């Protein structure tokens, strides 16, 4: 039963479209339309975030099942139902989505000056798709929202991006769409077997090991691109470099989590035998991602590209944690996903601050900003330290739990995973030293201004959450502890049944 008296998940999902209608109704001169579009989008997204806080307050952390469930008939002839609900695994990602959208709108307040109305509409539609995807409990509803995310993000990169925006947007769209078509085929095969697309029912439907193998590969094609896992990651640096700052924040903060969420929601619980079978393969790809992309990041001259490659490395840690199939590893992966959403988004905002002033992202173009921008240097230092996993910041608890979970599987898995974290500290400290320290040698940097009140308002809540997650991580891990324990138990029980059947056949 829902803990609130109204359909909160549907409200959170579709309320952004009310903001879209308001923005579309605005008439007048271009400057007036742009100003009203900004304020309408900001107020809409802020109201949505405040409503989403009810999930934090009303969520029963001891209940491993789905809560706030809403159902409605959609296409009963083929077993399709509009069904929404969240558990400990998805509830915090709904809140992460609603929290980052108003921050992105504020970050775009002055930097987006062309087609402002359309930009704000794209972000509100994107919010609908993200919240709907994390809330969906019907596979077809999930698929619609999962694919729907591509459209507004494609437009955000392709219209408001950098010089190579069309190439980057097209690459992003084609990579992610190709994999998702295989997931649709897998979905239809599961519907044919179970007669339903209800996610809860499918979690308790048994598929033969042979069928699981093919289904897992189809899911992998879709989710691995979204994570993105090596070697399917090449679209990400291009997309990040060309996207506007707000687009990069959502891309790093939420969209990269869609693939890992798919593994957690579908691959591991629905296909336990195949997940266990392919776990060594996932470990290998993840370790390559963690080490290789960290080395590539060291060679970057563009700030955004460096942070983009760091995201691939961090998500490699996440996939290691998911496929350890133990409570520590999966909890660490979930915490790492949340912390990366906050920290990586903040780092892209840090890049956006100096880009808005100097209009370049070349690392060599900067140096000595601590003298002119002390508040910026402090904010950048906090998020940089969180990115490298400094104890007391958001990045530490997730990486530590993943290493504990990995150590239970293999000493070498934990050792190689931690090697990437050491490399991460090297490239982030290198980036910070070159931008912040030293002496100012360029004339245009001498007059650069520190953070404005608007920028302080953007960074302040992100800094608070970064420290909160580092100092008091259990306030977040408590949300998914029961759901993770139930998932691990279900996975082990399924493997035990398969092992027993194999023994009987022999």
C-alpha positions in Angstrom: 0.0 0.0 0.0 1.1 3.5 -0.7 2.2 5.6 2.3 0.6 8.8 0.8 -3.0 9.6 -0.2 -2.3 10.6 -3.8 -0.4 9.0 -6.7 2.9 10.6 -5.9 5.0 8.8 -8.6 2.6 9.6 -11.4 2.5 13.2 -10.2 6.3 13.4 -10.1 6.5 11.8 -13.6 4.0 14.0 -15.4 4.0 17.3 -13.5 7.0 18.5 -15.6 4.6 18.3 -18.6 2.4 20.9 -16.9 5.4 23.2 -16.8 5.9 22.5 -20.5 2.3 23.6 -21.2 2.9 26.8 -19.2 6.1 27.6 -21.1 4.3 26.9 -24.5 1.5 29.3 -23.5 3.9 32.3 -23.0 3.7 35.0 -25.7 5.6 38.2 -26.2 9.0 39.5 -27.1 11.9 37.1 -27.2 13.5 38.4 -24.0 10.2 38.2 -22.1 9.5 34.6 -23.4 13.0 33.6 -22.4 12.8 35.0 -18.9 9.4 33.5 -18.3 10.5 30.1 -19.7 13.4 30.1 -17.2 11.3 31.0 -14.2 8.5 28.5 -15.2 11.0 25.7 -15.6 12.8 26.6 -12.3 9.6 26.8 -10.3 8.2 23.6 -11.8 11.4 21.6 -11.1 11.6 23.0 -7.6 8.0 22.0 -6.8 8.7 18.6 -8.2 11.8 18.2 -6.0 9.9 19.3 -2.9 7.2 16.8 -3.6 9.8 14.1 -4.0 11.0 14.7 -0.5 7.9 12.9 0.6 9.5 9.7 -0.7 12.4 10.3 1.7 10.1 10.9 4.6 7.4 8.3 3.9 9.5 5.4 2.6 9.6 2.3 4.8 13.2 1.4 5.0 12.5 -2.0 6.5 10.3 -3.1 3.6 12.3 -4.8 0.8 9.3 -4.8 -1.5 7.9 -2.1 -3.8 6.1 0.9 -2.2 3.8 3.7 -3.4 2.4 1.3 -6.0 0.0 2.6 -8.6 -1.8 0.5 -11.3 -4.1 1.2 -14.1 -5.4 -0.8 -17.1 -3.5 0.0 -20.3 -3.6 -2.8 -22.8 -5.1 -5.8 -21.0 -5.5 -7.7 -24.2 -1.8 -8.3 -24.3 -1.0 -8.2 -20.6 0.3 -4.6 -20.5 -0.5 -2.5 -17.4 0.5 1.0 -16.4 2.2 0.2 -13.1 4.5 2.4 -11.0 6.3 1.8 -7.7 9.7 2.2 -6.1 11.8 0.1 -3.8 15.1 0.8 -1.9 17.0 0.4 -5.1 15.1 3.0 -7.2 13.7 5.5 -4.7 16.9 7.5 -4.3 17.4 7.7 -8.0 14.0 9.3 -8.4 15.1 11.9 -5.9 18.5 12.3 -7.6 16.8 13.1 -10.9 14.4 15.6 -9.3 17.3 17.3 -7.4 19.6 17.7 -10.4 17.1 19.2 -12.9 16.6 22.6 -11.0 20.4 22.8 -10.5 20.9 22.3 -14.3 18.3 25.0 -15.1 20.0 27.4 -12.7 23.4 26.5 -14.3 22.0 27.4 -17.7 20.4 30.7 -16.6 22.9 32.9 -18.4 24.9 30.5 -20.7 21.9 29.5 -22.8 20.7 32.5 -24.8 19.3 30.9 -28.0 16.0 29.1 -28.1 15.7 29.3 -24.3 12.0 28.2 -24.3 12.8 25.0 -26.3 15.8 24.3 -24.0 13.7 24.5 -20.8 11.0 22.3 -22.4 13.6 19.7 -23.3 14.8 19.6 -19.7 11.3 19.2 -18.3 10.5 16.4 -20.8 13.8 14.8 -19.8 12.8 14.9 -16.2 9.5 13.1 -17.0 11.4 10.4 -18.8 14.0 9.9 -16.0 11.5 9.7 -13.2 9.1 7.5 -15.2 12.0 5.1 -16.0 13.1 4.7 -12.3 9.4 4.3 -11.2 8.1 1.9 -13.9 7.0 -1.6 -12.7 5.9 -2.7 -16.1 8.6 -3.7 -18.6 6.9 -2.0 -21.5 6.3 1.2 -19.6 10.0 1.1 -18.5 11.1 0.6 -22.1 9.1 3.6 -23.3 10.6 5.9 -20.7 14.1 4.3 -21.1 14.1 5.1 -24.8 12.2 8.4 -24.4 15.2 9.8 -22.5 17.2 9.7 -25.8 15.0 12.3 -27.5 15.4 15.4 -25.3 19.1 14.6 -24.6 19.7 14.2 -28.3 18.2 17.7 -28.9 20.1 19.2 -25.9 23.4 18.1 -27.3 22.5 18.6 -31.0 21.1 22.1 -30.7 22.8 23.8 -27.8 26.2 21.9 -27.9 29.6 22.8 -29.2 31.1 22.9 -32.7 30.8 19.1 -33.3 27.4 18.8 -31.6 25.6 17.2 -34.5 28.2 14.4 -34.7 28.2 13.9 -31.0 24.4 13.8 -30.7 24.1 11.4 -33.6 26.8 9.1 -32.2 25.1 9.1 -28.8 21.7 8.4 -30.3 22.8 5.5 -32.6 24.9 3.8 -30.0 22.2 3.7 -27.3 19.4 3.0 -29.7 21.1 0.0 -31.3 21.5 -1.8 -28.0 18.0 -1.0 -26.9 16.4 -2.7 -29.9 18.0 -6.0 -28.7 16.5 -5.4 -25.3 13.0 -5.0 -26.9 13.4 -8.4 -28.6 14.4 -9.9 -25.2 11.3 -8.2 -23.6 9.0 -9.8 -26.2 10.6 -13.2 -25.6 10.0 -12.8 -21.8 6.4 -11.7 -22.5 5.9 -14.8 -24.7 7.1 -17.0 -21.9 5.4 -15.4 -18.9 2.4 -13.9 -20.5 3.0 -10.6 -18.8 5.4 -7.6 -18.7 4.9 -7.0 -15.0 8.4 -6.6 -13.5 7.5 -8.1 -10.1 6.0 -11.2 -11.8 9.0 -11.6 -14.1 11.4 -11.5 -11.1 9.8 -14.7 -9.9 9.5 -16.3 -13.3 12.1 -19.1 -13.9 13.8 -19.2 -17.3 15.9 -22.1 -18.5 19.7 -21.5 -18.4 19.9 -21.6 -22.2 17.2 -18.9 -22.5 18.8 -16.9 -19.8 22.0 -16.7 -21.7 20.4 -15.2 -24.8 18.3 -12.8 -22.7 21.3 -11.7 -20.7 23.3 -10.9 -23.9 20.4 -8.9 -25.3 20.1 -6.9 -22.0 23.9 -6.5 -21.9 23.9 -4.9 -25.4 21.6 -2.2 -24.1 22.8 -1.7 -20.5 26.5 -1.9 -21.3 26.2 1.0 -23.8 24.3 3.1 -21.3 26.8 2.5 -18.4 29.0 2.8 -20.6 31.3 -0.2 -20.3 34.6 -0.5 -22.2 34.8 -0.8 -25.2 31.3 0.6 -25.8 32.2 3.9 -24.1 33.5 5.9 -27.0 30.3 7.9 -27.5 30.5 9.4 -23.9 33.6 11.7 -24.2 32.2 13.2 -27.4 28.8 13.7 -25.9 30.2 15.3 -22.8 32.6 17.6 -24.6 29.9 18.9 -27.0 27.0 19.1 -24.5 26.1 22.3 -22.7 27.0 22.3 -19.0 23.4 21.3 -17.9 23.4 18.5 -20.4 26.7 17.1 -19.1 25.4 17.2 -15.5 22.3 15.2 -16.3 24.3 12.8 -18.6 26.9 12.1 -15.8 24.5 12.4 -12.9 21.5 10.3 -14.1 21.8 8.9 -17.6 24.9 6.8 -16.9 23.1 5.2 -14.0 20.4 3.9 -16.3 22.5 1.0 -17.5 23.7 0.0 -14.0 20.1 0.3 -12.8 19.0 -2.1 -15.6 21.5 -4.7 -14.5 20.2 -4.4 -10.9 16.5 -4.4 -11.8 16.5 -7.0 -14.6 19.7 -9.0 -15.3 20.7 -10.0 -11.7 17.2 -10.8 -10.3 15.5 -12.2 -13.5 18.5 -14.0 -15.0 20.5 -15.3 -12.0 22.2 -18.2 -13.8 23.3 -16.2 -16.8 24.5 -13.3 -14.5 26.7 -15.7 -12.5 27.9 -17.3 -15.8 29.0 -14.0 -17.3 30.3 -12.4 -14.1 34.0 -13.1 -14.9 33.4 -11.5 -18.3 31.9 -8.4 -16.6 34.9 -8.3 -14.1 37.4 -8.3 -17.0 35.6 -5.5 -18.9 35.2 -3.5 -15.7 38.9 -3.8 -14.7 40.0 -2.8 -18.2 37.6 0.2 -17.9 38.9 1.2 -14.5 42.6 1.1 -15.4 42.6 1.9 -19.2 40.3 4.9 -19.0 42.2 6.2 -16.0 45.4 6.2 -18.1 43.5 7.8 -21.0 42.3 10.5 -18.6 45.9 11.3 -17.7 46.6 12.2 -21.3 43.7 14.5 -21.8 44.1 18.3 -22.5 40.4 19.1 -22.3 38.8 19.3 -18.8 35.5 17.9 -19.8 37.1 14.9 -21.6 39.2 14.1 -18.5 36.1 14.1 -16.3 34.2 12.1 -18.9 36.9 9.3 -18.9 36.9 9.4 -15.1 33.1 8.7 -15.2 33.8 5.5 -17.3 36.3 4.4 -14.6 33.9 5.1 -11.8 31.1 3.2 -13.5 33.6 0.3 -13.9 33.8 0.1 -10.1 29.9 0.1 -10.1 29.7 -2.9 -12.4 32.3 -4.8 -10.4 30.1 -4.2 -7.3 26.9 -5.3 -8.9 28.3 -8.6 -10.1 29.9 -9.6 -6.8 26.3 -10.8 -5.9 26.9 -10.0 -2.2 25.4 -7.3 0.0 28.5 -5.3 0.4 29.3 -5.1 -3.3 25.8 -4.3 -4.5 25.3 -1.7 -1.7 28.6 -0.2 -2.6 27.6 0.0 -6.2 24.4 1.7 -5.4 26.1 4.2 -3.1 28.8 4.8 -5.7 26.1 5.5 -8.3 24.5 8.1 -6.1 27.8 9.7 -5.0 29.0 9.8 -8.6 25.8 11.4 -9.7 26.4 14.3 -7.3 30.2 14.6 -7.6 30.6 14.2 -11.3 27.7 16.5 -11.9 29.4 19.1 -9.6 32.7 18.7 -11.5 31.1 19.4 -14.8 29.5 22.5 -13.2 33.0 23.5 -12.0 34.2 23.3 -15.7 31.1 25.3 -16.8 32.0 28.2 -14.4 35.4 28.9 -16.0 34.1 28.1 -19.5 31.4 30.7 -19.2 34.1 33.3 -18.3 37.1 32.3 -20.6 35.2 30.2 -23.3 37.8 27.4 -23.4 38.2 24.0 -21.6 41.9 23.6 -22.4 43.7 22.7 -19.2 46.9 24.5 -20.4 44.9 27.7 -20.8 44.5 28.1 -17.0 46.6 28.3 -13.9 46.7 30.3 -10.7 43.0 30.6 -10.3 43.3 30.3 -6.5 44.5 33.9 -6.3 41.5 35.3 -8.2 38.8 32.7 -7.4 39.3 31.4 -3.8 35.6 30.3 -3.4 35.8 28.5 -6.7 39.0 26.8 -5.7 37.5 25.6 -2.4 34.4 24.2 -4.1 36.5 22.5 -6.9 38.8 21.0 -4.2 35.9 19.5 -2.3 34.4 17.8 -5.4 37.8 16.7 -6.6 38.6 15.1 -3.3 35.2 13.4 -3.3 35.9 12.0 -6.8 39.1 10.4 -5.6 37.3 8.8 -2.6 38.8 10.9 0.3 37.3 9.6 3.6 34.7 12.0 4.9 33.4 12.7 1.4 30.7 11.0 -0.8 33.2 9.0 -2.8 34.7 7.0 0.0 31.9 4.7 1.3 30.8 3.3 -2.1 34.3 2.5 -3.2 35.2 0.9 0.2 32.1 -1.3 0.1 32.7 -2.4 -3.5 36.3 -3.3 -2.5 35.0 -5.3 0.4 32.5 -7.1 -1.8 35.2 -7.7 -4.5 37.6 -9.1 -1.9 35.0 -11.7 -1.0 35.0 -12.9 -4.6 38.8 -12.6 -5.4 41.8 -10.9 -4.0 43.0 -10.0 -7.5 39.6 -8.5 -8.4 39.9 -6.2 -5.4 43.5 -5.4 -6.1 43.0 -4.5 -9.7 39.9 -2.5 -8.9 41.8 -0.4 -6.3 44.6 0.2 -8.9 42.1 2.3 -10.9 41.2 4.3 -7.8 44.9 5.2 -7.2 45.2 6.3 -10.9 42.0 8.4 -10.3 43.7 10.3 -7.5 46.7 11.0 -9.8 44.7 12.5 -12.7 42.3 14.5 -10.6 45.1 16.0 -8.5 47.0 16.7 -11.7 44.0 18.5 -13.1 43.5 20.5 -10.0 47.1 21.6 -9.7 47.3 22.8 -13.2 44.1 24.9 -13.0 44.2 26.2 -9.5 47.8 26.5 -8.4 50.7 28.3 -9.9 50.9 31.9 -11.1 48.6 33.7 -13.5 50.4 34.2 -16.8 47.5 35.3 -19.1 46.1 38.7 -19.0 42.4 37.6 -19.3 42.7 35.5 -16.2 43.8 38.5 -14.1 40.3 40.0 -14.3 38.4 36.7 -13.8 35.6 36.9 -11.3 34.9 34.5 -8.4 31.6 32.6 -7.9 28.5 34.8 -8.3 25.5 34.4 -5.8 23.7 32.3 -8.4 26.7 29.9 -8.7 27.1 29.7 -4.9 23.4 28.8 -4.7 24.2 26.0 -7.2 27.2 24.6 -5.4 26.1 25.0 -1.8 23.5 22.1 -1.7 25.8 19.9 -3.7 28.6 20.5 -1.2 26.3 19.8 1.7 25.2 16.5 0.2 28.8 15.5 -0.7 29.8 15.9 2.9 26.6 14.4 4.3 27.1 11.2 2.3 30.7 11.1 3.5 30.1 11.7 7.1 26.8 9.8 7.5 26.5 7.3 4.7 24.1 5.0 6.6 21.3 7.6 6.1 21.5 6.6 2.5 22.5 2.9 2.7 19.6 2.2 5.0 17.2 2.9 2.1 18.5 0.0 0.0 19.8 -2.4 2.7 16.6 -4.5 2.9 16.1 -4.6 -0.9 19.7 -5.6 -1.5 19.5 -8.3 1.1 16.3 -9.7 -0.5 18.0 -9.5 -4.0 21.1 -11.4 -2.7 18.9 -14.0 -1.0 16.8 -14.5 -4.2 19.9 -14.8 -6.3 21.6 -17.4 -4.1 18.3 -19.4 -3.8 17.9 -19.5 -7.6 21.5 -20.6 -8.1 21.0 -23.3 -5.5 17.9 -24.6 -7.3 19.8 -24.7 -10.6 22.8 -26.5 -9.0 20.4 -29.1 -7.4 18.7 -29.8 -10.7 22.1 -30.2 -12.4 23.1 -32.7 -9.8 19.8 -34.7 -10.3 20.4 -34.8 -14.1 23.9 -36.1 -13.6 
